[in-house]
Amino acid sequence: MAFRDSRQFKKALVKYGFKTKRHILFAMDEKKRVRDTCSWEACKSEWFKVVTFIDEHCCLPRRDNKLIKDNPTWKVELIKKAMLKDMLVDVSIAKCKRAKSIVLNAALDAMRGKYKRVYGYREELLRSNTGSIVVVCLNPDFVDRVFERLYVCFDACKKGFLASCRRLIGLDGCWFKGANNGQLLCAIARDANNQMYHASVATKTYDSRYWFIGRLQKDLNINVGGEGWNVCKSHLCQLEEEIHRKDLQNLWWGCAKALCRIFFNLRRARLGQETPDGARDTMNTCPQHWSRAFFKVGSNCDSVDNNLCESFNNSIMEARFYPVISMNEVIRKNVIRRKVIDKWLGTICPNIFKKLKVLQLLCVTRKDLKCKKNKIKVNLDQRICTCRYWQLSRLPCCHAISCIYKVSKALDDFVAPCFSIMNTRRPMDMYCNQS
């Protein structure tokens, strides 16, 4: 047998190892000779030839599969294609499923010992984070000690939320990846810069959302029932059967982002002209939970989605493959990571300042601000506008900005204190003192 370069020779040896279930090591080879004991660095322009071939093994065939173990989410259809391409073997889907199940079950058995260390991990968290709340619950249906759920709320996160964050929390859950079974629940708040702020995290193996919300209400001093709840518009749009076309989704998003009920009824009428069933379903889904026109004033936020929680779930994608303790350690390190705010200039946070710049451009481009028939009223003393954007977000709307510039006043004086840079430094200092 003759080979054109070392890569071709190595590929053939790898296929041989797969076929015979042998572990082949590639050692450093000589200039004119290649051995199958190590990786080689030879000239690609020369031809390689097998001089000595010894097919005598005293070891047992290896049964571990690192390809599936390193990539637990590998779909069986892709496994079948990889076997056909690399090994020229046409295996069935059922055989691929059995092989993947064997590997994942073996990985799950190796992780079962991690749950025995949960109590030791809890004691270490309480020792290193004084004042924090860590709760470990067992499954009452089993006589033996079987882990069911873990709840973590750091004292620095709790104090930072109560001191500077807006009274708004996003709840979401994501499934474990790989051989682990269970779900991770998170409570994410918004800081002064409109970024994610970690409030609490719970790891569970069974359905325990009510238990998580109850613990969250007690730790963050939330009244029973709170001030109401909203539904993420993105998830609600996916559940609607009548809204599939992109133009209809734009009309539906227009209903969600309508600032007052007059605009909501107008955009709902436009949606009714395109799809009457969609307009009827819009009112059946309780718009007071997903439309700005029905939101209560006081949360200082006009968001109609839960993208911060989705971003958090995506940021810990790799950690969701780990066992329970390793996964929580990765999340803890992300929580206590200090943000760079010392280089921020001015009095308003950068993301809020960019948002105000966009509103300032609307003052120049929108024609309704210059129309004499415009009936939108602005009161700078009470800081209200009939469009309700100022009341919802506590940021001056384009109508208010136009009036502020007309009376020659500073825009920063009309922004709520919760968006100031000084308000952002409070939870960051608590993070440093806690860590």
C-alpha positions in Angstrom: 0.0 0.0 0.0 1.2 3.5 -0.9 0.1 6.9 0.4 0.6 10.3 -0.9 1.2 12.1 2.4 1.1 11.6 6.1 -2.5 12.9 6.5 -3.8 10.2 4.2 -1.8 7.6 6.1 -3.1 8.8 9.4 -6.6 8.8 8.2 -6.3 5.2 7.1 -4.9 4.2 10.5 -7.7 6.0 12.3 -10.3 4.0 10.2 -8.4 0.9 11.0 -8.6 1.7 14.7 -12.4 2.3 14.4 -12.9 -1.0 12.6 -10.9 -3.2 14.9 -11.8 -1.2 18.1 -8.1 -0.7 18.9 -6.4 2.3 20.5 -3.6 3.5 18.2 -1.0 6.0 19.3 1.0 8.0 16.8 4.6 8.5 17.9 7.2 10.8 16.5 8.4 9.3 13.2 11.7 9.5 11.4 12.3 11.4 8.1 12.1 8.3 5.9 9.9 6.1 8.1 6.5 6.4 9.7 5.5 4.5 12.8 2.0 4.1 14.2 2.9 5.0 17.7 2.7 8.8 17.6 1.9 11.9 15.5 4.3 12.6 12.7 5.7 15.7 11.1 6.9 14.6 7.7 7.2 16.2 4.3 3.9 16.1 2.4 5.5 16.0 -1.0 7.0 12.5 -0.4 5.3 9.2 -0.8 4.7 7.0 2.3 4.8 3.3 2.2 3.9 0.7 4.8 7.1 -1.3 5.4 6.2 -3.3 8.6 2.6 -4.2 9.6 2.1 -6.1 12.8 -1.5 -7.0 13.6 -1.1 -8.6 17.0 -2.8 -7.1 20.0 -2.9 -8.3 23.6 -5.4 -5.6 24.7 -9.2 -5.9 24.8 -11.3 -4.1 22.2 -12.2 -0.6 23.4 -16.0 0.0 23.9 -15.9 3.7 24.9 -17.1 6.2 22.4 -15.6 9.6 22.9 -17.4 11.1 19.8 -20.8 10.8 21.4 -19.5 11.5 24.9 -18.0 14.8 23.9 -21.0 15.8 21.9 -24.1 14.4 23.7 -26.5 16.4 21.5 -25.3 14.7 18.4 -28.4 13.6 16.5 -28.8 10.0 15.4 -29.3 11.1 11.7 -25.9 12.8 11.8 -24.3 9.8 13.4 -25.6 7.6 10.6 -24.2 10.0 8.0 -20.8 10.1 9.8 -20.5 6.4 9.9 -21.3 6.1 6.2 -18.9 8.8 5.3 -15.9 7.9 7.5 -16.2 4.2 7.9 -18.2 3.3 4.8 -20.7 1.4 7.0 -24.5 1.8 6.5 -26.0 1.4 10.0 -29.6 1.6 10.9 -31.2 4.4 12.9 -32.2 1.9 15.7 -28.5 0.9 16.0 -27.4 4.5 16.3 -30.0 5.1 19.0 -28.8 2.1 21.0 -25.2 3.1 20.7 -26.0 6.7 21.9 -28.1 5.4 24.7 -25.3 3.1 26.0 -22.8 6.0 26.0 -25.2 8.4 27.7 -26.3 5.9 30.3 -22.6 5.2 31.1 -22.0 8.9 31.5 -25.0 9.3 33.7 -23.9 6.5 36.0 -20.5 8.3 36.4 -22.3 11.5 37.4 -24.5 10.0 40.1 -21.9 10.4 42.7 -21.9 14.2 42.2 -25.3 14.5 43.9 -23.9 13.0 47.1 -21.7 16.1 47.5 -24.5 18.6 47.3 -24.6 19.1 51.1 -20.9 19.7 51.2 -21.2 22.2 48.4 -24.1 24.0 50.2 -21.9 24.3 53.4 -19.1 25.8 51.4 -21.3 28.4 49.7 -22.7 29.4 53.1 -19.2 29.7 54.5 -17.8 31.8 51.7 -20.9 33.9 51.1 -22.2 35.0 54.5 -25.9 35.8 54.5 -26.7 33.8 51.4 -29.6 31.4 51.1 -28.9 27.8 49.8 -31.6 25.3 50.1 -31.3 21.5 49.2 -34.5 19.5 49.1 -34.8 15.7 48.9 -37.6 13.7 47.1 -40.1 12.6 49.8 -41.3 9.7 47.5 -38.2 7.7 48.2 -37.0 6.2 51.4 -33.3 6.8 50.5 -31.8 10.2 50.2 -32.6 11.2 46.6 -31.8 14.7 45.4 -34.7 16.7 44.0 -33.9 20.5 43.9 -31.3 23.1 44.8 -32.0 26.8 45.4 -29.3 29.5 45.5 -29.7 33.2 46.3 -26.5 35.1 47.1 -26.7 37.8 49.7 -24.9 40.3 47.4 -27.3 39.7 44.6 -30.3 40.2 46.9 -29.0 43.4 48.4 -28.0 44.8 45.0 -31.4 44.1 43.6 -33.2 45.7 46.5 -30.9 48.7 46.5 -30.7 49.7 42.8 -32.6 47.4 40.4 -36.0 48.1 39.0 -38.9 46.1 40.5 -39.1 43.7 37.6 -38.0 40.1 37.3 -37.9 37.8 34.3 -38.5 34.1 35.0 -37.4 31.4 32.6 -36.2 27.8 32.5 -33.9 25.7 30.4 -33.2 21.9 30.3 -30.0 20.3 31.2 -27.9 19.0 28.3 -26.1 15.7 27.9 -26.6 12.8 30.3 -28.1 15.0 33.1 -31.8 15.1 33.6 -33.6 18.1 35.0 -34.2 21.8 34.5 -32.6 25.1 35.5 -34.8 28.0 36.6 -33.5 31.5 36.7 -34.7 34.9 37.9 -33.1 37.7 36.0 -33.6 41.4 36.8 -32.6 44.6 34.9 -29.9 46.9 36.2 -29.5 50.6 35.6 -27.8 50.0 32.3 -30.7 47.8 31.0 -28.5 44.7 31.3 -29.1 41.3 33.1 -28.8 41.2 36.8 -28.8 37.7 38.4 -31.3 37.5 41.3 -31.7 33.8 42.0 -31.1 30.3 40.4 -32.7 27.0 41.1 -31.7 23.5 39.9 -34.4 20.9 39.9 -35.1 17.4 38.6 -38.9 17.6 38.9 -41.6 20.2 38.4 -41.2 22.7 41.2 -41.9 26.2 39.7 -44.3 27.1 42.5 -41.7 26.3 45.1 -39.1 28.4 43.3 -41.5 31.4 43.0 -42.4 31.1 46.7 -38.7 31.1 47.8 -38.1 34.1 45.5 -41.0 36.1 47.0 -39.7 35.5 50.5 -36.0 36.3 49.7 -36.7 39.5 47.6 -39.5 40.8 49.8 -42.1 40.5 47.1 -45.8 40.8 48.2 -48.1 37.8 47.6 -49.0 38.0 43.9 -46.7 40.9 43.3 -47.8 43.8 41.2 -48.9 41.6 38.3 -47.2 39.4 35.7 -46.6 39.6 31.9 -46.1 37.0 29.2 -43.2 37.1 26.8 -44.6 38.2 23.4 -42.2 36.0 21.4 -43.4 32.8 23.1 -47.0 33.9 22.8 -46.5 34.6 19.0 -45.2 31.1 18.5 -48.3 29.5 20.1 -50.7 31.4 17.9 -52.0 29.2 15.1 -53.4 32.1 13.0 -50.2 34.2 13.0 -47.7 32.6 10.7 -47.1 35.2 7.9 -44.4 37.8 8.6 -46.7 40.7 7.8 -49.3 39.5 10.3 -46.6 39.1 12.9 -45.6 42.7 12.4 -49.2 43.8 13.0 -49.4 41.6 16.1 -46.1 43.1 17.4 -47.6 46.5 16.7 -50.5 45.6 19.1 -48.0 44.5 21.7 -45.9 47.7 21.5 -48.8 50.1 21.4 -48.3 52.6 24.3 -51.9 53.5 24.9 -55.3 51.9 24.4 -56.2 54.2 21.5 -53.1 53.0 19.5 -53.9 49.4 20.6 -57.4 49.5 19.2 -56.2 51.1 16.0 -53.6 48.5 15.4 -56.0 45.7 16.4 -58.4 47.0 13.8 -55.7 46.8 11.2 -55.0 43.2 12.2 -58.7 42.4 12.0 -58.8 43.6 8.4 -56.1 41.0 7.5 -57.3 38.1 9.7 -60.5 38.4 11.8 -59.7 35.2 13.7 -56.3 36.6 14.7 -57.9 39.8 16.0 -60.4 37.7 18.0 -57.6 35.5 19.5 -55.7 38.7 20.4 -58.4 39.7 22.9 -58.8 36.1 24.1 -55.2 35.9 25.3 -55.7 38.7 27.9 -53.7 41.6 26.3 -53.2 43.2 29.8 -50.4 40.6 30.2 -48.5 41.3 27.0 -49.4 44.7 25.6 -47.8 48.0 26.7 -51.2 49.7 26.6 -52.4 47.7 29.6 -49.1 47.6 31.6 -49.2 49.1 35.1 -47.0 52.2 35.8 -44.2 51.8 38.3 -41.9 49.1 36.9 -39.8 51.6 34.9 -39.7 49.2 32.0 -41.6 48.9 28.7 -40.2 45.6 27.5 -42.7 43.1 26.0 -40.2 40.2 25.7 -38.0 38.1 28.0 -34.8 38.2 26.0 -32.5 38.8 29.0 -33.4 35.3 30.3 -32.9 33.8 26.9 -29.5 35.5 26.8 -28.6 34.1 30.2 -29.6 30.5 29.1 -27.4 30.9 26.0 -24.5 32.2 28.0 -24.4 29.0 30.2 -25.0 26.6 27.3 -21.7 24.8 27.8 -22.2 24.7 31.6 -25.5 22.8 31.1 -23.6 19.8 30.0 -21.7 19.6 33.4 -22.9 17.8 36.6 -24.9 19.8 39.1 -22.0 21.1 41.2 -19.8 22.1 38.3 -22.7 23.7 36.5 -23.5 25.9 39.6 -19.9 26.8 40.0 -19.8 28.2 36.4 -23.0 30.2 37.1 -21.6 31.5 40.3 -18.4 32.8 38.6 -20.6 34.5 36.0 -22.7 36.1 38.7 -19.8 37.7 40.6 -18.0 39.0 37.6 -17.5 42.7 38.0 -18.5 45.0 35.1 -16.2 47.7 33.9 -18.0 50.9 34.9 -15.1 53.1 36.0 -14.6 54.3 32.4 -18.2 55.4 31.9 -18.6 59.1 31.4 -21.5 61.4 32.2 -24.3 60.7 34.6 -26.5 58.4 32.5 -25.6 54.7 31.8 -24.3 54.1 28.2 -27.2 51.9 27.0 -29.8 54.4 28.3 -27.9 57.2 26.7 -28.0 55.5 23.3 -31.7 55.0 23.8 -32.1 58.7 24.4 -30.2 59.5 21.3 -32.6 57.5 19.2 -35.5 59.3 20.8 -33.8 62.6 20.0 -33.7 61.7 16.3 -37.4 61.0 16.4 -37.9 64.6 17.4 -36.5 65.7 14.1 -37.9 63.0 11.8 -41.5 62.7 13.1 -44.0 65.0 11.4 -46.7 64.6 14.0 -44.6 66.7 16.5 -44.9 69.7 14.2 -48.6 69.2 13.3 -51.0 71.7 14.9 -53.7 69.1 15.1 -51.6 66.9 17.3 -53.4 66.4 20.6 -50.6 64.8 22.6 -50.0 66.7 25.8 -46.8 66.8 27.9 -46.5 68.0 31.5 -42.9 68.5 32.5 -43.6 69.2 36.1 -45.5 66.0 36.6 -43.3 64.2 34.0 -46.2 62.6 32.1 -47.2 62.4 28.5 -50.5 61.2 27.0 -48.6 58.6 24.9 -47.7 56.9 28.2 -44.1 56.1 27.3 -42.7 58.5 29.9 -44.9 56.9 32.6 -43.9 53.3 31.7 -40.2 53.6 31.1 -39.5 56.7 33.2 -37.5 58.0 30.2 -38.6 61.1 28.3 -40.4 60.3 25.1 -39.8 62.1 21.8 -42.7 64.5 22.6 -41.2 65.3 26.1 -37.7 65.7 24.6 -39.0 68.2 22.1 -40.7 70.2 25.0 -37.5 70.0 27.1 -35.3 71.5 24.4 -37.9 74.1 23.7 -37.7 75.5 27.2 -33.9 75.1 27.2 -33.5 72.6 30.0 -31.1 69.7 30.6 -32.3 66.3 29.5 -30.5 64.5 32.3 -32.6 66.2 34.9 -35.8 64.5 33.6 -34.4 61.0 33.5 -35.3 58.7 36.5 -32.5 58.2 39.1 -32.6 54.4 38.6 -30.7 54.9 35.3 -27.8 56.8 36.7 -24.2 55.5 36.8 -24.1 56.1 40.6 -27.0 53.7 41.0 -25.1 51.1 39.0 -22.1 51.2 41.2 -24.0 50.1 44.3 -24.6 46.4 43.3 -21.0 46.3 41.8 -19.6 47.3 45.2 -21.6 44.6 46.9 -20.3 42.0 44.4 -16.7 43.0 45.3 -17.4 42.9 49.1 -19.1 39.5 48.7 -16.4 37.9 46.5 
